[in-house]
Amino acid sequence: MRLIFTQLFSNVYCPRKAHNKYPKKDITETMNILKLKKIALFIPLLLTACGGGGGGSGSGSPQTIKSPLNTPAIKPDVPTPGANNNKVKVGVLDSGVNKNLSNITGKVAIILHYIGQGKNLGSGAFTPEDITASLALADMDASGHGSYVSQILASTGSGGTYVGSQNVQLYEAKTTDDPLGHSIIDDQLAAIMDLHEHHGVNLFNASWGSYNKYDASSPITAVLKYLINSDGLIVFSAGNDLLNNPSSENLTPLIDKSIENGLITVVGLDSNKQLYSGYDENGVIKGSNACGRAAAWCLAGDYVVGPLLNDKNNGYVYFYGTSGAAPQVTAAAANVWQKYPWMTAKQVKQTILTTANYLSDGSPLGTPYNATYGWGELNALRAENGPMLFSSLFGDFNAQVPDSHYVFSNDISGDAGLIKNGNGILELAGNNSYSGKTTINQGTLWVSGSIDRGSVNISPEGLLTGSGSVSSIYNNGTIDLSNGSLKVKGDYSQSHSGILNAYIDNQLDISGNAALDGTVNVVNQNYVVNGTYDILHAQNIQGQFSQVNGSKFLKINHVNYTPDRVNLDVAQVSAQNAVSNGDYLSTAGAKAVDTLFAAANDIALKQHNGEVLTLDEQQLLDYSAGLQSTRSGDAVQRIVDSHSAVIYSELPSVLLAEQNRLTQTVVNRLSAMYGMGKVTPGVWTSYDYMKNQYQPDGWNQVSSTTNNTSVGLDGRVSNALLVGGFVNKNNITAKLDRNGGSLDGSQNGVGAYGQYNDGAFYLNGLASYQRGDADIKRPVISNGTQSSQKSNADMSSASLYFESGYAFHLPHEADITPYLGVEYDRSNTDSIDEGNLQGASVSGMKGRQSSVALGSRFNYMVSNELHLSAWAQASKIVARDISDMRLTTNMSGQEISLNSPEFDRNSFDYGLDIDYVILNSVQLFAGMQSSTANDQAFSTSAGVKYFW
């Protein structure tokens, strides 16, 4: 048996040569199991070698030119918004590449050396050498062929050179070290296997070929079948021998039809759009082979490509041969795959072939291709707009579209159909005449153009939208008219499971008959006032919708059916009637939302009368329209709650409660410092931590934490009287549960205190004042959108407290002291303007309250140094006055008055304190307390006092 040769195609003639023959039994002994992932195939390993260089001039080498000419066949790709911008990996099966060429800088991911790896084809164990870092040009590319092919694939066009795809990363498979480009088929196959398996390459350029005789048992048949069944695509050059058929590798689909799904053959054209032919410098006529028996998967590129950089980067050349035509097609395929990354290899191929410019060779027009030019001349730019033919030659186009929006803007014809799967959006923007059925199984089909033939069938998980036209519809899923009125040129049938999202102002216009059932959801885009609105027109209407749903702010009073139309009587629903929760918070928010609707009604009347709206008026109308389209009860509740600006109305109550808790904490801390017996003067510092959770009936639950740091000094006026003062800083953080508002504030304060102690009787007094500000955040929720409103509020608070008690001495150094306390607290907040259209303005607010407490302390002197104390008291707020909040929504400009919430007036408080004296002059004290007034009401204190 003789060796068969393959060549890197150019105009260089590569004669077949006789070599030593293997005995027949040796071939049998070389049978091995070819391990392809989990597939095991028995394949005879045929050694093949090659003659022939790369592309080049007619003389067999690239033709040097004096000045660069920029005549690209493929323009730089402009990434489409929403498209996948990841680079497409392209395996270049060639002679290597000079990666230092300036017009492909950064495009080469890796260069792998596969010479000799074909011997491992049976085992599938490949160990190619990584030569990417090689500095020697001979190591990177001995013949220069691969450098020219790589430029055609990926050149940036710098220096006036040809422009390739900007969406590729090149994975270079160096399969020959021969300066003439001789290579071995099995090394090429090993490169395909390795790059696909270990580097994730699905797209390959093969600018080489041979005239071997392949059959079903040949390794190339198995490898190509494996690649293509793994969603690979390979582009072969047809050859340069002026034959009626391309090289043998291009005809492998005739051996196994499945290979056709991922193989493209490329022939070469001259400037007259005919197959190239011409004489080389030796007088030998060379030129492109025809598509021949590969016509069904064949098309044409330019036979002459350039200018390119010389492979040594020292001049310009034009590149001749189908070796240069193939990478034009490969680059176009990469651009298609980059724009539509969900496409299968077969679909990329279908897109490339069906967008080609048909070139007639005089053959009868029985198929969209012919034996000379195949499908015609490559149209790379048109291919980036999707396929142009849904044909039984390929089967129905099954679009597995992921979560994103993709557009087919070409006009699509053919006798097959479209199947839409996946959760994403596929938009058909062209005027489509394909006659097959359109089936929407999943996700969205958006028709902004037309589907003129074939029915559109919508499955339960499918959705059809758009402002274009379709032939006829069977709706078992959803039609959504949010993107415009949809025209149906034929009949419309909606099953019991079908849904029509009928947007007011957009209609379903049906030229034929309509059979109605199922559900209609009435939705608005523009602001809707009370009135009658058409949602469907047809030549004849049979049946009725079984269910009609409005939104939470729009009520359908009646559905009117006439012989040719359906219309609705629509009435507005106030926010106060739309919410299910009728508590104070909902009422407050509903009042604010209803002011927006009232203002919107006035603006809508102006618009109806033809008056020009201001920008603010239009924004209010659009915002109110968004609120009206709310369909979920939970969403309505969140919207209404957020518009209440409740955090401002609750702020005075929060400040009063926090001031009361702080005063009680300071009083009990001072009591701990006093200990038992005479008060000792000195200097002290303390830290207080308070955690509270307030739940006023019908309002937000407020969770707060306060951190307070104080420094004080006191001294004795007489044996019975001690007075002192302190400065403090407190930080308060509060969060609301129902709409996520929050407050982060700080205050600086001063205070004064005194104690009169005459034996068993004592009288304590405390006065304090704090002033500061708070950063307030609150969400304002619309239908599907949310803005964050931020403001800064100045605030102040003050407290006055008196306590009197009498100590009854008990045995064992203990006493019990009943006491009576009275307290007055007040808080002020200044007015606030959130300063933007979706925000609000809030009036300043005041809070006042007076309380009394009756309690008792139990003191026990463990030793002269250690004192313990426990206390409990019942408290009641006897008077409280909190001003109402006046809220003005900035959009409507209308003011509403809202009552402020009140927290519990009664509570039972209790706590423990301890103090310990060391060195006769240092007192350590700590305490903790809790209250029934609030959930999780807890505070703790710790400090130190130095006395003299």
C-alpha positions, 0 to 999 in steps of 0.5 A: 500500500502506498503513502498518500499526501496532503498539501497546504493549498496554493498555486504550487504544484505538489506531485504525488510521489511513490514511497515504500509500501506497507504489507497488508498485515501491517495496516491490520496491526495498526488498527486501534480503538480511537478514544473520542470522549466516551466513543470508541471506534476501530479505525485504520491509521493511514499515514499521509504526507504532503507537497505544496506551499501556502497561498502566494502569487502565481509564481508560488510565493506571495507577491510583494507590492510597493504601496499598501491598498486597503481593500478588505472583504470583511469589515471590523465587527461593531459589537451589537448592544446586548451581544456576547462580546467574548472572543470566539476561539478559532483553531488554525490547522496550518504551518504555525504563525509569526505572532509578532506581526503587528496586525495580529498582535494580541490575537494569538492565544497559543501555538502548539506543535503537533508534528508526530502526534498523528501516531497517537491518534488511536490512543487519543493521548496527545502531548503537543509542544507549546512553542508560543514563547519561541523567538525563532520565526522558523520555529513559529512558522517555517513556510509563512502559509499559516501567518497569511491565513492568520492575518486574513482571519484576524488582522486589525488592518494596521498599516493599511492591511486587510481587515479580518475579524476582531472577535477571534482568538487564534489557537494555532496548530503547527502541523508542518515543519516543511518550508514547502508545507508538507504535512501528515493528515493524522497530525492534522486530525490529532490537532483537531482532537486536542484543540477541541478536547483540551482548549474548547475550540469548536471552529477550525480553519483548514486551508489544506487538502489532498486527493486521498481516497477516504471511506467510512473506516478512514480516521478523518471520517471518524474525527470529523464526525466526532467534531461535528457531533460535538457541535464543531464547525470546520472550513476547508479550502477547495484546492487550486487545481482547476478541477470540477470537484474539491479536494477529498476532505471536502467530500467526506459528507458523501461518506457520512451525511452527519459531517455535512452539518459542520463542514463548509467548502470554500472556492475562490473568485476573481474580480469578475465573480468567476472561479479564479484561473491564471498562469504562474511564472512557470506557465502552468495554469492554476486556479480554484477547484469548483464546488462540484459534489460538495455544492450543498455545503460550499460557497465562494470567497476571494481568491486574491486577498491583501494587502497582508504583511510579509510573513517576516513583517518587512513588506506587503503581499497579496495572497493567492489561492483558496487557502486565503478564501477559506479564512474569510469564511471562517472569520465570518463564521466567528462573527456570527457565532460571537453575535449569536453564541447560542447558535449550533455549528449547523445554524452558523453554517446555515447562516453563512450559506443562506446569506451568500450572494447567489452566482449563477453558472447557467444551471437550472434553478432547482436548488439554491446552490450550483456545482460551480459556486455552491451557494454563491459569494460570501456576504459577511456583513449580511450573515451577521444579521442572521439566516435568510433561509429556513429550508427543509435542506436544514430542517426547522430552525430550532433557536435555543435563545438564552436570557438576552435579546437577539435580532434576526433582521434579514428577510427570511424565506424558505419552506421550513419553519422556526421553533423558539426555545430558551428563555430569551428574546428572539426578534424578527425584524425582517419581512419574512416569507418562510412557509413553515410553522412558527412555534414558540415553546419558550421565552419570547418571539418579538415580531417587529417585521412580519411573518407573511406565511405559515401559522404562529403557534404559541405554547403555554410557556411561550410569548409573542409580542411586537408591533409587526404582523403575522399570518395567523395565530393559535394562542395557547400561551401569551400574547403581549401588546406592550410593544405595540399593536400586533396585526394578524393577517389571517385568523386568530384563535385563543384557547382556554389556557391562552392569555392576551395582555391587552395594553390600552392604546394598543390593539390586536388587529385581526383581518380574519376571524377571531375565536375567543376564550381564555384570559385577557389581562388589561394593562396600561402603558399610558395614563388611563382615565375613566372611559371605554377602550378597544382592545381587539378588532376582527372581521367576525368574533365568536366566543368570549374571554372566560376571564378579564383582569384589570390592574389593582388601580384600574377596574373593568366595569364591563366587557362589550362584545360586538360582531367585530370588536371588543372594548372595555369600560375602565374605571380608576381605583383609588389607592385607599381602595386598592390596598388590602391593609387598612392600617394607619401606614397604608392610609397615609401612603394611599393619601399620598398616592391619590394626590399623584392620581388627582394631579395626573387626571388634571394633566391628562385633561390638558393633554386631551385638550391639546395643550403642550405639557411641561417636562414635569407634567409629562414625568408625573403622567408617566410615573402615575401610568406606571403605578396604574399598571401594578397587578400584584396586591403585594406590590401595591402594598409596597408602593403605598407604604413607600409613598407614606414617608412614614419615617418622617412621621415616626421620627418624633416618637422615636426621638421621644422614646430614645430620649426617655430611655437615655434619661432612665439609663443615665439616672440609674447609672448615677444611682449606681455611682452614688452607691449607698451612703454619702455621695462622693465627688469626682470625675467620671466617664461611662458608655451606654448601649441601648437596643429597642424595638417599637411597634406602634399599632398600625405602623412600622416596627422600628428597630433602633440602637443607641450608643452614648458616651458621657464624661462628667464632673461633680463636686460637693456644695455641702455635706448634703448637696452634690452637683455636677455636669456632663457632656455626651455624644450619642449615635442612633440607628433606626430601621423600619420593617415594612418599607426599608427606611433607615435613620443614622443620626448623632447628637452632642449634648450637655447635662446637669444633675444634683442630689440632695441627701439628708440621711434616709431622704434624698432628692435627685434632679437631671436636665439634659439637652442634645442637638444634632442631625440624621441622615435619612434614607427611604425607598420610593417604589413604583411598578417595577422600579425603585428610587432611593430618597436621601435627606438630612434632618436637623433634630434636637431633644431635651429632658428634665427629671426629678426623683425623690425617695426614702431609704428604709434600712434593713439588717445585714447592711441592706436597705430598700428605697421606694421612690417617685419620679417625674420626667418631661421630654421633648423633641424637635425636627426641622422641615425637610425637602428631598429635593427631587421629583419623586421625593417629598417635602415634610414640615418640621415636627414637635413632640412633647410628653410627661411621665411619672414612675413609681418604683423601689430600689434594693441596695446591699453592701456586700463589703465596703468596696462592693455594692449591689442594687436591684430596682423596678418601677412602673411608668406611665406617660400621662401627657403626650403631644406630637404634631401632625406631619404635613407632607407634600409630594414633589410631583403633585405639589399637593399637601396632605396632613398625616397623624403621627404614631404613638408608642405605648404609654405604660411600661414596667422597667427593671434592672441590676447595678453593681459598683466596686471601689479599688484603691480607695479612689476608683469606682467601677460601675456597671448596670443593665435594664429592660422594659416591657414597653417595647420588644427587645428593649435592653440597655447596659452601662459601664464606667469608671469614676475617680473621686477625691 
